[in-house]
Amino acid sequence: MRDHDPITIREFLGTFDRGEDDSVPPGFFKDSRNVRFITGGVKSREGTTLDVTIGSVKRMAIYERIGEAQRLLLLDAAGNLYDSTNLVTPILSIVAMTDFSVEVMFDRAYITPHDGTKGLPGEKVYVYPGSGLARPAAGTPPSGFNLTAVDSAVSGNCETGTHVFAVCNETASGYLTKPGGFVAFSPTGGKKVDLGAIAIGPATTAARQIVATKVIADFNGDFENQEYFIVPGGRIADNVTTVLAASFYDADLQSSADYLMDQLSEIPAGVCIRNYRGRLCISGEDLNPAIVRVSKPGEPESFDAVEGFLTVNPGDSGGGVQNCVVYRKQLILLKDERAYVTMDNGENAAFWDVDDLDPSIGTTCHGIGRIRNFGDSTEDRIFIASRPGLQLFNGTFSNTAVTYVVDNIWSRITKLYFHTIEVVVDPIEALVYCAIPLDGATSPSHLLVVDYQDGFEKIKWTLWTFPRNPTSIIVSVIHATKTSQFEFGALNGNVYKLDSAATDDFGTAIDSYVHFGHLPADDTGNVWHFTGARFRVKGVGNLDIRVESEDAVLSLIATSLVLSASPGRELFRGFDFVNEKASVKVGVDGAGERFTLTKFALFGKIEWETRPAE
């Protein structure tokens, strides 16, 4: 090693995979696998252990209810959707359902079945209250009967003049259907009105609600085009009783029920479902992929069939609305290759303005980096997987994707299955996980892991792999302990979680390594003699060392270094390698092995100014 000078790397900047391997800047890796970045270094990632035993996982999502333990919704390959608290009986089974999206509001899970690009044809949004089965959201209005109305023998407040009465079904989630069973009646005054023949609703009915008009001076027999109100005391809190005595002054009719006349009884399934300022938004339905349906504020099952949706440029090349995300007060609407923006102005959605945001950036149904039980925004920034690369949105899109330095990896994504990409954010560990299908895979095969603990200007990249491909991923924030938990589901079975106590992947050794770029970084063409490398490294097992030339035409495997938790010194491994440049790969791949590396130095000197003429 005498007269050989060290080329020292003290700051590890993550993987750089853009262009040729010999273009990797100093401090970057030409490749890395299954590592975590730490302050001043890099280490093997922790292992994974079994969390949920299930035959297959196509998609999973977090379902969290206030005051209850977190649970998972798990879709298998046969179209069965399970609650992780009961893996025997599915809460919903649809054979054609190969994917789903979910939004939790008021402790209820609103589920839209889809195929990754559009809502399933003829399907609808479902609501799951946390027990039993998921049922279609909204509800069927009463039909096939007419109320009866007579003056009661009991005194009351109903005023003289023609009123129209009707009944609405109320579901367990508080949704009121469109009215039915209309009857016109003129009370004599000073009496209650006895209503009878009130129909019993379907099994999903928890109660019934009477609605009525004020006095109609010249009633023409048109039941539909009248002004209806919720009758005070007109709620029947069961699905059995068929009579009610109504008593009210017209002045008591304050709560308008007009919106019920245009209610959707079923909500068409979409590919995206999202809570925006207390409104449930659904987009990408089969027959109308360019519309976004928007519910009433605070009533996620109440959608106006006439004015409760906005249309997002159906003629453009971007197709249907695949995803949406809330940014401050705005709703960002994303097609596959385009982005738009709108904002709630207090009116029905049909009267919201929709403006162009970006003509070339969009995403698919799981391509927005959600903090699954927390929100979307990380330090007022949102990660969005677009076809050109992973974008960082902070009110606008930058000209350069944050995946610029790993463009070779991003270009390996299977284009036809881009919609299977899933992005989740771990705000506690400052990580973003992108499950991506590489090299012809039809579902995610690798995790592209983004580390932003040193800020968004110094993002670091690495790839993770597992014995079973991570088809679907989640990160949950555990509020009580302010910690996070990463989990993935596999198409060939089960849900697994990162476990800090595990040193393997559910029994399989982890191949963990970093592969430095070619050194020296200059392009003088000098031929070097490399005599060894020194490492500040700790760990368990043996650190494997491989040295390569450009294009790996020349290579050697050096004797492994025995790792120790407290080596007390830097470790050196000598070798004899002659070439213009050398790249060194170090790592572990045995059962229980792991390493932590904080410094690397390659020793070499110029042997010749150029190679002899060939």
C-alpha positions as CSV (number, residue, x, y, z in Angstrom):
1,M,0.0,0.0,0.0
2,R,3.1,2.2,0.3
3,D,3.0,5.1,-2.2
4,H,-0.6,4.3,-3.1
5,D,-2.9,7.2,-2.2
6,P,-6.5,6.8,-0.9
7,I,-9.5,8.0,-2.8
8,T,-11.8,8.6,0.1
9,I,-15.6,8.6,0.1
10,R,-17.1,10.0,3.4
11,E,-20.6,11.0,2.2
12,F,-22.9,8.4,0.7
13,L,-25.4,10.0,-1.7
14,G,-27.4,7.0,-2.8
15,T,-27.8,5.3,-6.1
16,F,-27.1,7.2,-9.3
17,D,-28.4,5.2,-12.3
18,R,-28.5,7.5,-15.3
19,G,-26.5,7.0,-18.5
20,E,-23.4,4.8,-18.4
21,D,-22.0,3.3,-15.2
22,D,-18.8,5.3,-15.5
23,S,-20.8,8.6,-15.3
24,V,-21.6,8.0,-11.6
25,P,-20.4,11.0,-9.6
26,P,-18.2,10.5,-6.5
27,G,-20.1,9.6,-3.4
28,F,-23.0,8.0,-5.3
29,F,-23.5,4.2,-5.8
30,K,-23.9,2.7,-9.3
31,D,-26.2,0.3,-7.6
32,S,-27.4,-0.5,-4.1
33,R,-29.9,-3.0,-2.7
34,N,-31.7,-3.5,0.6
35,V,-30.0,-0.7,2.5
36,R,-31.0,2.2,4.7
37,F,-29.3,5.5,4.9
38,I,-28.2,6.8,8.2
39,T,-26.4,10.0,9.3
40,G,-23.0,9.7,7.7
41,G,-23.4,6.3,6.3
42,V,-25.5,3.3,5.1
43,K,-26.6,0.0,6.7
44,S,-28.4,-3.2,5.8
45,R,-32.2,-2.8,6.1
46,E,-34.0,-4.7,8.8
47,G,-35.8,-7.9,8.0
48,T,-39.5,-8.7,7.6
49,T,-41.8,-11.0,9.5
50,L,-45.3,-12.4,8.8
51,D,-48.1,-10.2,9.9
52,V,-51.3,-11.6,8.3
53,T,-51.8,-15.1,6.8
54,I,-54.0,-14.9,3.7
55,G,-53.8,-16.8,0.4
56,S,-53.1,-13.8,-1.9
57,V,-53.1,-10.0,-1.8
58,K,-53.9,-8.0,-4.8
59,R,-54.5,-4.7,-2.9
60,M,-54.6,-3.7,0.7
61,A,-55.6,-0.5,2.5
62,I,-55.7,0.8,6.1
63,Y,-59.1,1.0,7.8
64,E,-58.9,2.9,11.1
65,R,-61.9,3.7,13.3
66,I,-61.7,6.2,16.2
67,G,-60.9,4.4,19.5
68,E,-60.2,1.0,17.8
69,A,-57.1,-0.8,16.7
70,Q,-56.1,-0.4,13.1
71,R,-57.2,-3.1,10.7
72,L,-56.6,-3.8,7.0
73,L,-58.9,-4.3,4.1
74,L,-57.4,-7.1,1.9
75,L,-58.4,-8.0,-1.7
76,D,-57.4,-11.5,-2.9
77,A,-57.0,-12.7,-6.4
78,A,-60.5,-14.1,-6.6
79,G,-62.2,-10.7,-6.0
80,N,-62.9,-11.3,-2.3
81,L,-62.4,-8.3,0.0
82,Y,-61.7,-9.2,3.7
83,D,-61.4,-7.2,6.9
84,S,-58.3,-8.4,8.7
85,T,-60.3,-9.0,11.8
86,N,-62.2,-11.8,10.0
87,L,-60.4,-13.6,7.3
88,V,-63.1,-16.3,7.0
89,T,-66.0,-14.3,5.6
90,P,-65.4,-11.6,2.9
91,I,-67.2,-8.3,3.4
92,L,-67.6,-8.0,-0.3
93,S,-67.1,-10.4,-3.3
94,I,-67.0,-9.3,-6.9
95,V,-65.3,-11.7,-9.3
96,A,-64.3,-8.9,-11.7
97,M,-62.8,-6.7,-8.9
98,T,-59.0,-6.8,-9.5
99,D,-58.4,-3.6,-7.5
100,F,-60.2,-1.2,-5.2
101,S,-59.8,2.2,-3.6
102,V,-61.1,3.3,-0.2
103,E,-61.8,6.4,1.8
104,V,-62.7,6.5,5.5
105,M,-65.3,9.0,6.6
106,F,-67.2,9.0,9.9
107,D,-65.6,5.7,10.8
108,R,-67.1,4.1,7.7
109,A,-65.1,2.7,4.8
110,Y,-66.3,3.8,1.4
111,I,-65.1,1.3,-1.2
112,T,-65.0,1.6,-5.0
113,P,-64.2,-1.6,-7.0
114,H,-62.2,-1.1,-10.2
115,D,-59.7,-2.7,-12.5
116,G,-56.9,-0.2,-12.0
117,T,-58.0,2.1,-14.8
118,K,-61.8,2.6,-14.5
119,G,-64.6,1.7,-12.2
120,L,-66.1,-1.7,-12.9
121,P,-69.0,-1.6,-15.4
122,G,-72.4,-1.7,-13.7
123,E,-70.8,-1.6,-10.3
124,K,-71.3,0.9,-7.5
125,V,-69.6,2.4,-4.4
126,Y,-70.1,0.3,-1.2
127,V,-70.0,1.3,2.5
128,Y,-68.6,-0.8,5.2
129,P,-69.4,0.2,8.8
130,G,-66.8,-2.0,10.5
131,S,-68.9,-5.1,11.0
132,G,-71.0,-7.5,8.9
133,L,-71.0,-7.0,5.1
134,A,-70.4,-4.0,2.9
135,R,-73.6,-2.7,1.4
136,P,-74.2,-0.5,-1.6
137,A,-73.8,3.2,-0.5
138,A,-76.9,5.4,-0.8
139,G,-80.2,3.6,-0.9
140,T,-83.3,2.6,-2.8
141,P,-86.2,5.1,-2.5
142,P,-89.7,3.9,-1.4
143,S,-91.9,2.8,-4.3
144,G,-95.0,0.8,-5.2
145,F,-97.3,2.3,-2.5
146,N,-99.1,5.5,-1.4
147,L,-99.4,7.0,2.0
148,T,-102.8,7.5,3.5
149,A,-103.5,10.7,5.3
150,V,-106.6,11.7,7.5
151,D,-107.4,14.2,10.2
152,S,-106.6,12.9,13.6
153,A,-109.0,12.9,16.4
154,V,-106.3,14.5,18.4
155,S,-105.7,18.3,18.3
156,G,-102.6,19.5,16.6
157,N,-101.0,22.2,14.5
158,C,-101.5,21.2,10.9
159,E,-102.8,24.2,9.0
160,T,-105.7,24.2,6.6
161,G,-104.8,23.9,3.0
162,T,-103.3,21.3,0.6
163,H,-100.0,19.7,1.8
164,V,-98.1,16.9,0.1
165,F,-96.6,14.2,2.3
166,A,-94.0,11.6,1.4
167,V,-91.6,9.2,3.1
168,C,-87.8,8.7,2.7
169,N,-85.9,5.6,3.8
170,E,-83.0,6.2,6.1
171,T,-80.0,3.9,6.1
172,A,-77.8,3.0,9.1
173,S,-75.3,5.6,7.9
174,G,-77.9,8.4,8.0
175,Y,-78.4,8.6,4.2
176,L,-81.9,9.7,3.2
177,T,-83.3,8.4,-0.1
178,K,-85.4,10.2,-2.6
179,P,-89.0,10.5,-1.3
180,G,-91.8,8.1,-2.4
181,G,-95.4,7.2,-1.6
182,F,-96.7,10.8,-2.2
183,V,-100.1,11.8,-1.0
184,A,-101.9,15.2,-1.2
185,F,-104.1,16.0,1.8
186,S,-105.9,19.1,3.0
187,P,-106.2,19.2,6.8
188,T,-109.2,20.9,8.3
189,G,-106.9,22.7,10.7
190,G,-106.3,22.4,14.4
191,K,-105.6,18.6,14.2
192,K,-102.8,16.3,13.8
193,V,-102.6,14.4,10.5
194,D,-102.5,10.6,10.9
195,L,-100.3,9.1,8.2
196,G,-100.8,5.4,7.5
197,A,-99.6,2.6,5.1
198,I,-96.0,3.8,5.6
199,A,-94.0,1.2,3.6
200,I,-91.3,-0.9,5.3
201,G,-88.0,-0.3,3.6
202,P,-85.4,-2.9,2.4
203,A,-83.1,-4.6,4.9
204,T,-80.6,-1.7,4.8
205,T,-83.3,0.6,6.2
206,A,-82.7,1.8,9.8
207,A,-85.5,4.4,10.0
208,R,-88.0,6.3,7.9
209,Q,-88.4,10.1,7.6
210,I,-91.6,12.0,6.6
211,V,-91.2,15.0,4.4
212,A,-93.9,17.5,3.5
213,T,-94.7,20.7,1.7
214,K,-96.1,23.9,3.1
215,V,-99.6,24.8,2.0
216,I,-99.9,24.7,-1.8
217,A,-102.5,27.3,-3.0
218,D,-103.3,25.7,-6.3
219,F,-102.0,22.1,-6.4
220,N,-101.9,20.7,-9.9
221,G,-101.2,17.1,-9.1
222,D,-97.4,17.4,-9.8
223,F,-95.7,15.7,-6.8
224,E,-92.1,16.1,-8.1
225,N,-91.8,19.9,-8.6
226,Q,-92.7,21.0,-5.1
227,E,-90.7,22.4,-2.2
228,Y,-90.3,19.7,0.5
229,F,-89.1,20.0,4.1
230,I,-88.1,17.6,6.8
231,V,-91.1,17.3,9.1
232,P,-90.2,17.9,12.8
233,G,-90.9,14.8,14.8
234,G,-91.4,13.0,11.5
235,R,-88.7,10.4,12.0
236,I,-89.7,6.8,12.6
237,A,-86.7,5.2,14.3
238,D,-87.3,1.7,13.1
239,N,-88.3,-0.3,10.0
240,V,-91.5,-1.8,11.4
241,T,-93.9,1.0,12.3
242,T,-96.4,1.9,9.6
243,V,-98.2,4.9,11.1
244,L,-97.3,8.3,12.3
245,A,-99.2,11.3,13.7
246,A,-97.7,14.5,12.3
247,S,-98.2,17.9,13.9
248,F,-96.5,21.1,12.7
249,Y,-97.1,24.6,11.7
250,D,-95.8,25.6,8.2
251,A,-93.4,28.0,9.9
252,D,-91.8,24.9,11.6
253,L,-90.8,23.6,8.2
254,Q,-87.2,25.0,8.1
255,S,-85.0,22.1,7.0
256,S,-85.2,21.9,3.2
257,A,-85.5,18.4,1.7
258,D,-85.4,19.6,-1.9
259,Y,-82.0,18.1,-2.5
260,L,-83.5,14.6,-2.0
261,M,-85.5,14.8,-5.2
262,D,-82.3,14.5,-7.3
263,Q,-80.5,12.0,-5.1
264,L,-78.6,9.1,-6.7
265,S,-79.9,5.9,-5.3
266,E,-76.6,4.2,-6.4
267,I,-73.2,5.8,-6.7
268,P,-71.3,4.5,-9.8
269,A,-68.0,2.9,-9.0
270,G,-64.9,4.9,-10.0
271,V,-61.2,4.4,-9.9
272,C,-60.5,7.1,-7.3
273,I,-62.3,8.0,-4.1
274,R,-61.2,10.9,-1.9
275,N,-62.4,13.2,0.9
276,Y,-62.3,16.9,-0.1
277,R,-63.3,19.3,2.6
278,G,-66.0,17.0,4.0
279,R,-67.2,16.0,0.5
280,L,-66.7,12.5,-1.0
281,C,-65.3,12.7,-4.5
282,I,-65.4,9.8,-7.0
283,S,-63.9,9.8,-10.4
284,G,-63.1,7.6,-13.3
285,E,-66.4,5.6,-13.6
286,D,-66.8,3.3,-16.5
287,L,-69.3,5.2,-18.7
288,N,-68.2,8.7,-17.7
289,P,-64.4,8.5,-17.0
290,A,-63.9,12.3,-17.3
291,I,-66.4,13.3,-14.6
292,V,-65.8,13.7,-10.9
293,R,-68.9,13.2,-8.7
294,V,-68.9,15.3,-5.5
295,S,-71.2,14.7,-2.5
296,K,-72.9,17.2,-0.2
297,P,-70.6,18.5,2.5
298,G,-70.8,16.1,5.5
299,E,-73.0,13.7,3.6
300,P,-70.7,11.3,1.8
301,E,-73.6,9.2,0.3
302,S,-75.6,12.2,-1.0
303,F,-74.9,12.9,-4.6
304,D,-77.0,15.2,-6.8
305,A,-77.7,13.5,-10.1
306,V,-78.1,16.8,-11.9
307,E,-75.5,19.2,-10.4
308,G,-73.4,17.0,-8.2
309,F,-70.5,16.5,-10.7
310,L,-67.9,18.4,-12.7
311,T,-66.6,17.4,-16.1
312,V,-62.8,17.5,-16.8
313,N,-62.1,18.0,-20.4
314,P,-63.4,14.7,-21.9
315,G,-61.9,15.4,-25.3
316,D,-58.3,15.5,-24.3
317,S,-55.8,12.7,-24.8
318,G,-55.4,12.2,-21.1
319,G,-58.5,10.0,-20.8
320,G,-60.4,9.7,-17.6
321,V,-59.6,11.2,-14.2
322,Q,-57.5,8.6,-12.5
323,N,-56.7,10.2,-9.2
324,C,-57.1,13.4,-7.2
325,V,-55.4,15.0,-4.2
326,V,-56.1,17.8,-1.8
327,Y,-53.5,20.6,-1.8
328,R,-54.4,23.4,0.7
329,K,-57.9,24.4,-0.4
330,Q,-57.6,23.1,-3.9
331,L,-58.5,19.8,-5.4
332,I,-55.9,18.6,-7.9
333,L,-57.4,16.3,-10.6
334,L,-55.0,14.0,-12.4
335,K,-55.5,12.0,-15.6
336,D,-52.8,9.6,-16.8
337,E,-50.8,12.3,-18.5
338,R,-52.5,15.6,-17.5
339,A,-53.3,17.6,-14.4
340,Y,-56.2,20.1,-13.6
341,V,-57.2,22.1,-10.6
342,T,-60.5,23.1,-9.1
343,M,-61.8,24.5,-5.8
344,D,-65.0,24.3,-3.8
345,N,-66.9,27.6,-4.1
346,G,-69.8,26.6,-1.9
347,E,-72.0,25.7,-4.8
348,N,-72.8,22.3,-6.3
349,A,-69.8,20.8,-8.2
350,A,-71.3,21.6,-11.6
351,F,-70.6,25.3,-10.9
352,W,-66.9,24.9,-9.9
353,D,-64.3,26.1,-12.3
354,V,-61.8,23.6,-13.7
355,D,-58.5,25.0,-14.9
356,D,-55.4,23.4,-16.6
357,L,-52.5,22.8,-14.3
358,D,-50.0,20.8,-16.4
359,P,-50.4,19.4,-19.9
360,S,-47.9,16.6,-19.5
361,I,-47.9,15.4,-15.8
362,G,-50.5,13.0,-14.5
363,T,-50.7,9.7,-12.6
364,T,-52.8,6.6,-12.0
365,C,-55.0,5.3,-9.3
366,H,-52.4,4.6,-6.6
367,G,-49.7,7.0,-7.8
368,I,-50.0,9.7,-5.2
369,G,-47.8,9.3,-2.1
370,R,-50.4,9.0,0.6
371,I,-49.7,8.8,4.3
372,R,-52.4,6.1,4.5
373,N,-54.1,7.0,7.7
374,F,-52.9,10.5,7.9
375,G,-53.2,12.5,4.7
376,D,-51.3,13.3,1.5
377,S,-49.0,16.3,2.1
378,T,-45.5,16.0,3.5
379,E,-44.1,19.4,4.6
380,D,-46.6,20.9,2.1
381,R,-45.2,18.7,-0.7
382,I,-46.8,15.8,-2.5
383,F,-45.1,12.9,-4.3
384,I,-46.8,11.9,-7.5
385,A,-45.7,9.1,-9.8
386,S,-46.0,10.3,-13.4
387,R,-44.7,8.5,-16.5
388,P,-41.7,10.8,-16.9
389,G,-40.7,10.2,-13.3
390,L,-41.6,10.7,-9.6
391,Q,-42.6,14.4,-9.2
392,L,-42.6,16.6,-6.2
393,F,-45.6,18.9,-6.2
394,N,-45.6,22.0,-4.1
395,G,-48.3,24.0,-5.8
396,T,-46.5,23.5,-9.2
397,F,-44.5,20.8,-10.8
398,S,-40.7,21.3,-11.2
399,N,-39.1,20.9,-14.6
400,T,-37.0,18.0,-13.4
401,A,-38.4,14.8,-11.8
402,V,-36.9,13.8,-8.5
403,T,-36.1,10.5,-10.1
404,Y,-33.7,12.2,-12.5
405,V,-30.7,10.5,-11.0
406,V,-32.3,7.0,-11.3
407,D,-33.8,7.5,-14.7
408,N,-32.5,4.2,-15.9
409,I,-34.5,2.4,-13.2
410,W,-37.7,4.4,-13.9
411,S,-37.4,3.6,-17.6
412,R,-37.5,-0.1,-16.7
413,I,-41.1,0.1,-15.5
414,T,-43.4,-2.0,-17.6
415,K,-45.4,0.7,-19.5
416,L,-48.7,-1.3,-19.8
417,Y,-48.8,-1.9,-16.1
418,F,-47.9,1.6,-14.9
419,H,-51.3,1.7,-13.2
420,T,-50.1,-0.9,-10.7
421,I,-47.6,1.5,-9.2
422,E,-48.3,2.4,-5.6
423,V,-46.6,5.2,-3.7
424,V,-46.8,5.6,0.1
425,V,-45.0,8.1,2.5
426,D,-43.5,7.4,5.9
427,P,-43.3,10.9,7.5
428,I,-41.7,9.6,10.6
429,E,-38.7,8.0,8.9
430,A,-38.7,10.6,6.0
431,L,-39.0,7.8,3.4
432,V,-41.1,7.3,0.3
433,Y,-41.8,3.8,-1.0
434,C,-42.7,3.2,-4.6
435,A,-43.8,-0.3,-5.5
436,I,-43.0,-0.6,-9.2
437,P,-43.2,-3.3,-11.9
438,L,-39.8,-3.6,-13.6
439,D,-38.5,-5.5,-16.6
440,G,-41.8,-6.8,-17.9
441,A,-43.4,-7.5,-14.6
442,T,-47.2,-7.2,-14.6
443,S,-47.4,-6.1,-11.0
444,P,-44.9,-4.5,-8.6
445,S,-41.7,-6.4,-8.4
446,H,-39.4,-4.0,-6.6
447,L,-39.5,-1.1,-4.1
448,L,-37.8,2.1,-5.1
449,V,-37.1,3.7,-1.8
450,V,-36.6,7.5,-1.4
451,D,-34.9,8.9,1.6
452,Y,-35.4,12.7,2.3
453,Q,-34.2,12.9,5.9
454,D,-31.5,15.4,4.8
455,G,-34.0,17.5,3.0
456,F,-35.7,17.5,-0.4
457,E,-32.5,18.9,-2.0
458,K,-30.5,15.8,-1.0
459,I,-32.8,12.9,-1.7
460,K,-31.2,9.5,-1.8
461,W,-32.3,6.4,-3.7
462,T,-32.0,2.6,-3.3
463,L,-33.9,-0.5,-4.4
464,W,-35.4,-3.1,-2.1
465,T,-36.4,-6.6,-3.0
466,F,-38.1,-9.4,-1.1
467,P,-38.6,-13.2,-1.5
468,R,-42.2,-12.4,-2.5
469,N,-43.0,-9.4,-4.7
470,P,-44.6,-6.4,-2.9
471,T,-47.9,-6.3,-4.8
472,S,-49.4,-3.7,-2.5
473,I,-47.8,-1.5,0.2
474,I,-48.9,0.6,3.2
475,V,-47.3,2.7,5.9
476,S,-49.3,3.4,9.0
477,V,-48.5,6.1,11.5
478,I,-49.1,4.9,15.0
479,H,-50.2,8.1,16.7
480,A,-49.7,6.9,20.3
481,T,-46.0,6.2,19.9
482,K,-45.3,8.5,17.0
483,T,-43.7,5.6,15.1
484,S,-44.4,4.1,11.7
485,Q,-44.9,0.7,10.3
486,F,-44.3,-0.4,6.7
487,E,-46.1,-3.5,5.4
488,F,-46.5,-5.2,2.0
489,G,-48.9,-7.8,0.6
490,A,-47.8,-10.5,-1.8
491,L,-49.8,-11.9,-4.7
492,N,-48.5,-15.4,-3.7
493,G,-49.7,-15.0,-0.2
494,N,-49.6,-13.1,3.1
495,V,-48.9,-9.6,4.5
496,Y,-45.4,-9.0,5.9
497,K,-44.0,-6.1,8.0
498,L,-40.6,-4.6,8.6
499,D,-39.3,-5.8,12.0
500,S,-36.3,-4.1,13.6
501,A,-35.6,-7.4,15.4
502,A,-35.5,-9.5,12.2
503,T,-32.2,-10.1,10.3
504,D,-33.8,-12.0,7.4
505,D,-37.0,-11.9,5.3
506,F,-39.3,-14.5,6.9
507,G,-36.5,-17.1,6.8
508,T,-34.7,-16.0,3.7
509,A,-31.3,-14.2,3.9
510,I,-31.2,-10.6,2.7
511,D,-28.8,-9.7,-0.2
512,S,-27.7,-6.2,1.0
513,Y,-25.0,-4.3,-0.8
514,V,-23.7,-1.0,-2.1
515,H,-21.7,-0.8,-5.4
516,F,-19.6,2.4,-5.6
517,G,-19.1,4.2,-8.9
518,H,-15.9,3.9,-10.9
519,L,-12.9,5.6,-9.3
520,P,-10.9,7.8,-9.9
521,A,-13.5,10.2,-11.2
522,D,-11.3,11.9,-13.8
523,D,-11.2,10.9,-17.5
524,T,-7.4,11.2,-18.1
525,G,-7.1,7.6,-19.4
526,N,-4.3,6.8,-17.0
527,V,-3.9,3.2,-16.0
528,W,-4.0,2.7,-12.3
529,H,-2.8,0.0,-9.9
530,F,-5.3,-0.5,-7.1
531,T,-3.9,-2.2,-4.1
532,G,-6.8,-2.4,-1.7
533,A,-9.7,-0.7,0.2
534,R,-10.2,0.5,3.7
535,F,-13.6,0.6,5.4
536,R,-15.1,2.0,8.6
537,V,-17.6,-0.8,8.9
538,K,-19.4,-2.7,11.7
539,G,-21.7,-5.6,11.6
540,V,-22.2,-9.4,11.8
541,G,-20.9,-12.0,9.4
542,N,-18.6,-11.5,6.5
543,L,-18.4,-8.5,4.3
544,D,-18.0,-9.6,0.7
545,I,-15.8,-7.5,-1.6
546,R,-15.8,-7.5,-5.4
547,V,-13.8,-5.2,-7.7
548,E,-14.8,-4.5,-11.3
549,S,-13.6,-2.5,-14.3
550,E,-15.9,-0.6,-16.7
551,D,-18.6,-3.0,-18.1
552,A,-17.3,-5.7,-15.6
553,V,-14.8,-6.9,-18.3
554,L,-12.3,-7.4,-15.5
555,S,-13.3,-8.5,-12.0
556,L,-11.9,-10.1,-8.9
557,I,-13.4,-11.3,-5.6
558,A,-11.3,-10.2,-2.6
559,T,-11.1,-12.2,0.6
560,S,-14.1,-11.3,2.8
561,L,-13.7,-9.2,5.9
562,V,-14.9,-10.7,9.2
563,L,-17.3,-8.1,10.7
564,S,-17.6,-7.1,14.4
565,A,-20.0,-5.0,16.3
566,S,-17.0,-3.1,17.8
567,P,-14.0,-3.5,15.6
568,G,-12.1,-0.6,17.2
569,R,-10.4,0.3,14.0
570,E,-10.8,0.7,10.3
571,L,-10.6,-2.6,8.3
572,F,-8.4,-3.0,5.2
573,R,-8.5,-5.6,2.5
574,G,-5.7,-5.8,0.0
575,F,-6.0,-6.9,-3.7
576,D,-4.1,-6.5,-6.9
577,F,-6.2,-4.8,-9.7
578,V,-4.9,-2.9,-12.7
579,N,-7.2,-0.8,-14.9
580,E,-8.1,2.8,-15.8
581,K,-10.9,2.7,-13.2
582,A,-12.2,0.4,-10.5
583,S,-15.6,0.1,-8.8
584,V,-16.0,-1.8,-5.5
585,K,-19.1,-3.7,-4.4
586,V,-19.4,-4.6,-0.8
587,G,-22.2,-6.3,1.1
588,V,-23.6,-9.3,2.9
589,D,-25.9,-12.1,1.7
590,G,-25.8,-14.8,4.4
591,A,-28.3,-15.7,7.1
592,G,-28.3,-13.2,9.9
593,E,-25.5,-11.0,8.3
594,R,-25.7,-7.2,8.4
595,F,-23.3,-4.3,8.0
596,T,-23.1,-0.5,8.8
597,L,-20.6,1.4,6.6
598,T,-19.6,5.0,7.3
599,K,-16.3,5.5,5.3
600,F,-14.7,4.0,2.2
601,A,-11.3,4.6,0.7
602,L,-9.8,3.0,-2.4
603,F,-6.0,2.9,-2.6
604,G,-4.3,3.3,-6.0
605,K,-1.6,5.0,-8.0
606,I,-1.0,5.7,-11.7
607,E,0.8,2.8,-13.2
608,W,1.0,4.1,-16.9
609,E,-0.2,7.2,-18.6
610,T,-1.9,5.0,-21.2
611,R,-2.2,1.4,-22.2
612,P,0.4,0.0,-24.6
613,A,-0.7,0.2,-28.2
614,E,-2.9,-2.8,-29.1
